[in-house]
Amino acid sequence: MDKGCVKISKYNSITFWKILFTFAIVIFHYAKNYKDFEETYSINMGWRIAVEFFFIVSGFLLAHKCRKSEMNALRYTLHRYIRLFPEYFISLLIMTVIRIYNDRYTLKMTLIYLLNMTDDILMLNAAAISYVNINGALWYLSAMLISGYFIYWFYRKNSEFFVQVTAPASCIAIYSSLSIT
Protein backbone atom coordinates (compact mmCIF):
# COMPACT_ATOMS: atom_id res chain seq x y z
CA MET A 1 0.00 0.00 0.00
CA ASP A 2 1.27 3.47 -0.88
CA LYS A 3 2.08 5.43 2.30
CA GLY A 4 1.19 8.68 0.50
CA CYS A 5 -2.48 7.70 0.26
CA VAL A 6 -5.11 9.46 2.31
CA LYS A 7 -6.48 7.33 5.13
CA ILE A 8 -10.09 6.55 4.24
CA SER A 9 -12.54 6.95 7.06
CA LYS A 10 -16.30 6.90 7.23
CA TYR A 11 -16.07 10.47 8.57
CA ASN A 12 -14.04 11.88 5.65
CA SER A 13 -17.16 13.31 4.00
CA ILE A 14 -18.14 15.01 7.27
CA THR A 15 -14.64 16.43 7.60
CA PHE A 16 -14.88 17.65 3.98
CA TRP A 17 -18.10 19.56 4.77
CA LYS A 18 -16.53 20.96 7.93
CA ILE A 19 -13.61 22.32 5.88
CA LEU A 20 -15.98 23.69 3.24
CA PHE A 21 -18.08 25.50 5.85
CA THR A 22 -14.91 26.79 7.51
CA PHE A 23 -14.07 28.52 4.24
CA ALA A 24 -17.63 29.87 4.10
CA ILE A 25 -17.12 31.34 7.57
CA VAL A 26 -13.87 32.98 6.46
CA ILE A 27 -15.58 34.45 3.38
CA PHE A 28 -18.48 35.69 5.51
CA HIS A 29 -16.11 37.46 7.93
CA TYR A 30 -14.18 38.92 5.02
CA ALA A 31 -17.38 40.17 3.40
CA LYS A 32 -18.52 41.88 6.61
CA ASN A 33 -15.44 44.10 6.44
CA TYR A 34 -15.61 44.85 2.71
CA LYS A 35 -19.06 46.00 1.61
CA ASP A 36 -18.15 45.93 -2.11
CA PHE A 37 -17.35 42.23 -1.79
CA GLU A 38 -20.59 41.64 0.10
CA GLU A 39 -22.70 43.40 -2.53
CA THR A 40 -20.88 41.91 -5.53
CA TYR A 41 -21.18 38.31 -4.35
CA SER A 42 -24.52 38.62 -2.52
CA ILE A 43 -23.11 37.59 0.84
CA ASN A 44 -25.94 37.94 3.31
CA MET A 45 -26.87 36.81 6.79
CA GLY A 46 -27.88 33.38 5.50
CA TRP A 47 -24.22 32.42 5.51
CA ARG A 48 -24.34 32.20 9.30
CA ILE A 49 -25.66 28.68 8.85
CA ALA A 50 -22.04 27.71 8.19
CA VAL A 51 -21.15 28.57 11.80
CA GLU A 52 -24.01 26.49 13.13
CA PHE A 53 -23.13 23.58 10.86
CA PHE A 54 -19.49 23.86 11.98
CA PHE A 55 -20.50 23.61 15.64
CA ILE A 56 -22.94 20.75 15.03
CA VAL A 57 -20.38 18.71 13.10
CA SER A 58 -17.71 19.52 15.69
CA GLY A 59 -20.07 18.25 18.38
CA PHE A 60 -20.71 15.05 16.44
CA LEU A 61 -16.99 14.44 15.99
CA LEU A 62 -16.42 15.25 19.67
CA ALA A 63 -19.01 12.63 20.69
CA HIS A 64 -17.32 10.12 18.40
CA LYS A 65 -13.96 10.93 20.02
CA CYS A 66 -15.51 10.48 23.49
CA ARG A 67 -16.76 7.02 22.57
CA LYS A 68 -13.40 5.91 21.15
CA SER A 69 -11.00 7.50 23.62
CA GLU A 70 -10.09 6.83 27.21
CA MET A 71 -8.77 10.38 27.79
CA ASN A 72 -10.19 12.47 30.58
CA ALA A 73 -11.61 15.92 29.79
CA LEU A 74 -8.51 17.84 30.86
CA ARG A 75 -6.17 15.69 28.79
CA TYR A 76 -8.51 15.94 25.79
CA THR A 77 -8.61 19.76 26.10
CA LEU A 78 -4.84 20.06 26.50
CA HIS A 79 -4.33 17.85 23.45
CA ARG A 80 -6.65 20.10 21.39
CA TYR A 81 -5.00 23.25 22.76
CA ILE A 82 -1.50 22.06 21.85
CA ARG A 83 -2.67 21.01 18.38
CA LEU A 84 -4.39 24.34 17.62
CA PHE A 85 -2.08 26.79 19.38
CA PRO A 86 0.75 27.18 16.82
CA GLU A 87 -1.55 28.31 13.99
CA TYR A 88 -3.63 30.38 16.37
CA PHE A 89 -0.55 32.12 17.78
CA ILE A 90 0.87 32.91 14.32
CA SER A 91 -2.45 34.46 13.33
CA LEU A 92 -2.59 36.41 16.58
CA LEU A 93 0.97 37.62 16.15
CA ILE A 94 0.34 38.84 12.60
CA MET A 95 -2.86 40.64 13.63
CA THR A 96 -1.13 42.20 16.66
CA VAL A 97 1.79 43.51 14.62
CA ILE A 98 -0.59 44.99 12.05
CA ARG A 99 -2.66 46.63 14.79
CA ILE A 100 0.37 48.08 16.59
CA TYR A 101 1.81 49.37 13.31
CA ASN A 102 -1.46 50.81 11.94
CA ASP A 103 -2.41 52.53 15.19
CA ARG A 104 1.17 53.79 15.70
CA TYR A 105 1.42 52.48 19.26
CA THR A 106 4.24 53.71 21.45
CA LEU A 107 6.21 51.19 23.50
CA LYS A 108 4.09 51.94 26.57
CA MET A 109 0.84 51.59 24.59
CA THR A 110 2.10 48.32 23.10
CA LEU A 111 2.93 46.86 26.53
CA ILE A 112 -0.47 47.86 27.92
CA TYR A 113 -2.16 46.40 24.85
CA LEU A 114 -0.28 43.10 25.19
CA LEU A 115 -1.13 42.92 28.88
CA ASN A 116 -4.81 43.52 28.13
CA MET A 117 -4.91 40.73 25.57
CA THR A 118 -3.71 37.97 27.89
CA ASP A 119 -6.91 35.99 27.37
CA ASP A 120 -6.43 36.20 23.60
CA ILE A 121 -2.83 34.99 23.92
CA LEU A 122 -4.01 32.02 26.04
CA MET A 123 -6.86 31.20 23.59
CA LEU A 124 -9.48 32.09 26.19
CA ASN A 125 -11.11 35.06 24.47
CA ALA A 126 -14.53 33.38 24.56
CA ALA A 127 -14.27 33.38 28.37
CA ALA A 128 -14.80 37.19 28.23
CA ILE A 129 -12.06 37.93 30.74
CA SER A 130 -11.24 41.18 28.94
CA TYR A 131 -12.63 43.05 25.97
CA VAL A 132 -9.52 43.16 23.78
CA ASN A 133 -10.12 40.83 20.86
CA ILE A 134 -7.42 41.15 18.25
CA ASN A 135 -8.62 38.39 15.93
CA GLY A 136 -12.38 38.24 16.38
CA ALA A 137 -12.93 35.61 13.70
CA LEU A 138 -11.08 33.07 15.85
CA TRP A 139 -13.39 33.35 18.85
CA TYR A 140 -14.90 30.01 17.86
CA LEU A 141 -11.62 28.19 18.57
CA SER A 142 -11.70 29.54 22.09
CA ALA A 143 -15.39 28.69 22.40
CA MET A 144 -14.72 25.16 21.17
CA LEU A 145 -11.89 24.67 23.66
CA ILE A 146 -13.87 25.97 26.62
CA SER A 147 -17.17 24.31 25.77
CA GLY A 148 -15.38 21.20 24.50
CA TYR A 149 -13.95 20.58 27.96
CA PHE A 150 -17.39 20.65 29.58
CA ILE A 151 -19.10 18.73 26.81
CA TYR A 152 -16.42 16.04 26.90
CA TRP A 153 -16.63 15.82 30.70
CA PHE A 154 -20.44 15.65 30.78
CA TYR A 155 -20.55 13.14 27.93
CA ARG A 156 -17.99 10.87 29.61
CA LYS A 157 -19.87 11.03 32.93
CA ASN A 158 -23.26 10.05 31.53
CA SER A 159 -23.58 9.95 27.74
CA GLU A 160 -27.25 8.95 27.71
CA PHE A 161 -28.34 11.82 30.00
CA PHE A 162 -26.13 14.24 28.06
CA VAL A 163 -27.63 13.27 24.68
CA GLN A 164 -31.23 13.15 25.91
CA VAL A 165 -31.31 16.11 28.33
CA THR A 166 -28.19 18.27 28.62
CA ALA A 167 -27.45 18.82 24.91
CA PRO A 168 -31.04 19.64 23.84
CA ALA A 169 -31.55 21.93 26.86
CA SER A 170 -28.24 23.68 26.12
CA CYS A 171 -29.22 24.23 22.49
CA ILE A 172 -32.58 25.68 23.47
CA ALA A 173 -30.96 27.99 26.05
CA ILE A 174 -28.21 29.13 23.68
CA TYR A 175 -30.52 29.80 20.72
CA SER A 176 -33.04 31.54 22.97
CA SER A 177 -30.38 33.87 24.33
CA LEU A 178 -28.97 34.52 20.84
CA SER A 179 -32.42 35.36 19.45
CA ILE A 180 -32.76 38.16 22.01
CA THR A 181 -29.65 40.00 20.81
C-alpha positions as MATLAB code, in Angstrom:
seq = 'MDKGCVKISKYNSITFWKILFTFAIVIFHYAKNYKDFEETYSINMGWRIAVEFFFIVSGFLLAHKCRKSEMNALRYTLHRYIRLFPEYFISLLIMTVIRIYNDRYTLKMTLIYLLNMTDDILMLNAAAISYVNINGALWYLSAMLISGYFIYWFYRKNSEFFVQVTAPASCIAIYSSLSIT';
ca = [
       0.000    0.000    0.000;
       1.270    3.469   -0.885;
       2.081    5.430    2.295;
       1.193    8.683    0.505;
      -2.480    7.704    0.265;
      -5.112    9.462    2.314;
      -6.484    7.327    5.131;
     -10.085    6.552    4.242;
     -12.542    6.949    7.064;
     -16.301    6.903    7.227;
     -16.071   10.470    8.571;
     -14.045   11.883    5.652;
     -17.164   13.311    4.000;
     -18.137   15.014    7.274;
     -14.642   16.426    7.596;
     -14.884   17.655    3.981;
     -18.097   19.562    4.774;
     -16.535   20.961    7.933;
     -13.615   22.317    5.885;
     -15.981   23.692    3.239;
     -18.082   25.497    5.848;
     -14.909   26.795    7.507;
     -14.070   28.523    4.236;
     -17.632   29.868    4.098;
     -17.118   31.340    7.572;
     -13.873   32.981    6.459;
     -15.583   34.447    3.383;
     -18.482   35.692    5.512;
     -16.113   37.456    7.934;
     -14.175   38.921    5.022;
     -17.382   40.168    3.402;
     -18.523   41.875    6.612;
     -15.444   44.099    6.442;
     -15.611   44.853    2.707;
     -19.061   45.997    1.608;
     -18.150   45.931   -2.108;
     -17.348   42.228   -1.789;
     -20.588   41.637    0.101;
     -22.703   43.396   -2.535;
     -20.876   41.909   -5.533;
     -21.180   38.308   -4.353;
     -24.522   38.619   -2.523;
     -23.111   37.595    0.837;
     -25.935   37.939    3.312;
     -26.866   36.815    6.789;
     -27.882   33.376    5.501;
     -24.216   32.420    5.508;
     -24.336   32.198    9.300;
     -25.665   28.680    8.852;
     -22.040   27.714    8.195;
     -21.148   28.574   11.804;
     -24.010   26.488   13.133;
     -23.126   23.581   10.861;
     -19.493   23.858   11.975;
     -20.501   23.611   15.640;
     -22.940   20.750   15.030;
     -20.383   18.711   13.103;
     -17.712   19.516   15.687;
     -20.070   18.251   18.385;
     -20.712   15.052   16.438;
     -16.991   14.441   15.991;
     -16.418   15.250   19.673;
     -19.012   12.633   20.695;
     -17.317   10.122   18.398;
     -13.960   10.929   20.023;
     -15.512   10.477   23.490;
     -16.760    7.025   22.570;
     -13.401    5.910   21.153;
     -11.001    7.503   23.615;
     -10.086    6.828   27.208;
      -8.771   10.379   27.794;
     -10.189   12.470   30.576;
     -11.611   15.921   29.787;
      -8.506   17.836   30.862;
      -6.165   15.687   28.788;
      -8.508   15.939   25.791;
      -8.611   19.758   26.096;
      -4.837   20.061   26.501;
      -4.332   17.848   23.454;
      -6.648   20.098   21.395;
      -5.003   23.248   22.758;
      -1.505   22.059   21.850;
      -2.667   21.010   18.383;
      -4.391   24.345   17.617;
      -2.083   26.790   19.376;
       0.752   27.177   16.815;
      -1.548   28.312   13.985;
      -3.632   30.382   16.371;
      -0.551   32.119   17.782;
       0.872   32.908   14.323;
      -2.452   34.460   13.326;
      -2.591   36.414   16.578;
       0.974   37.616   16.147;
       0.339   38.844   12.596;
      -2.861   40.645   13.630;
      -1.135   42.204   16.658;
       1.788   43.513   14.624;
      -0.594   44.989   12.051;
      -2.662   46.633   14.789;
       0.373   48.084   16.591;
       1.807   49.368   13.311;
      -1.463   50.812   11.941;
      -2.411   52.528   15.187;
       1.167   53.788   15.697;
       1.419   52.476   19.257;
       4.239   53.708   21.450;
       6.215   51.194   23.501;
       4.092   51.943   26.573;
       0.844   51.593   24.590;
       2.102   48.316   23.104;
       2.929   46.857   26.534;
      -0.468   47.856   27.920;
      -2.159   46.405   24.854;
      -0.283   43.104   25.186;
      -1.132   42.921   28.882;
      -4.815   43.522   28.131;
      -4.915   40.733   25.566;
      -3.713   37.971   27.888;
      -6.912   35.992   27.372;
      -6.426   36.204   23.600;
      -2.835   34.991   23.922;
      -4.015   32.025   26.038;
      -6.861   31.203   23.590;
      -9.480   32.087   26.188;
     -11.107   35.062   24.472;
     -14.525   33.378   24.558;
     -14.269   33.385   28.370;
     -14.797   37.185   28.233;
     -12.060   37.926   30.745;
     -11.241   41.177   28.942;
     -12.635   43.055   25.970;
      -9.519   43.160   23.784;
     -10.119   40.834   20.859;
      -7.425   41.153   18.246;
      -8.625   38.389   15.934;
     -12.376   38.243   16.380;
     -12.929   35.610   13.702;
     -11.080   33.071   15.849;
     -13.389   33.350   18.851;
     -14.896   30.012   17.856;
     -11.622   28.188   18.568;
     -11.696   29.535   22.090;
     -15.388   28.693   22.404;
     -14.723   25.164   21.173;
     -11.888   24.671   23.662;
     -13.875   25.971   26.622;
     -17.170   24.312   25.771;
     -15.383   21.196   24.502;
     -13.945   20.576   27.956;
     -17.394   20.652   29.583;
     -19.096   18.728   26.806;
     -16.418   16.036   26.898;
     -16.632   15.822   30.702;
     -20.445   15.647   30.776;
     -20.555   13.139   27.933;
     -17.993   10.873   29.605;
     -19.872   11.028   32.933;
     -23.261   10.052   31.527;
     -23.583    9.946   27.744;
     -27.246    8.952   27.710;
     -28.336   11.816   30.000;
     -26.126   14.236   28.058;
     -27.627   13.273   24.676;
     -31.228   13.148   25.906;
     -31.313   16.107   28.326;
     -28.191   18.268   28.615;
     -27.446   18.818   24.910;
     -31.037   19.636   23.840;
     -31.548   21.929   26.858;
     -28.245   23.678   26.124;
     -29.218   24.232   22.487;
     -32.577   25.685   23.473;
     -30.960   27.990   26.050;
     -28.207   29.130   23.685;
     -30.518   29.798   20.720;
     -33.035   31.543   22.973;
     -30.381   33.871   24.334;
     -28.974   34.520   20.844;
     -32.422   35.357   19.451;
     -32.757   38.162   22.014;
     -29.645   39.998   20.808;
];
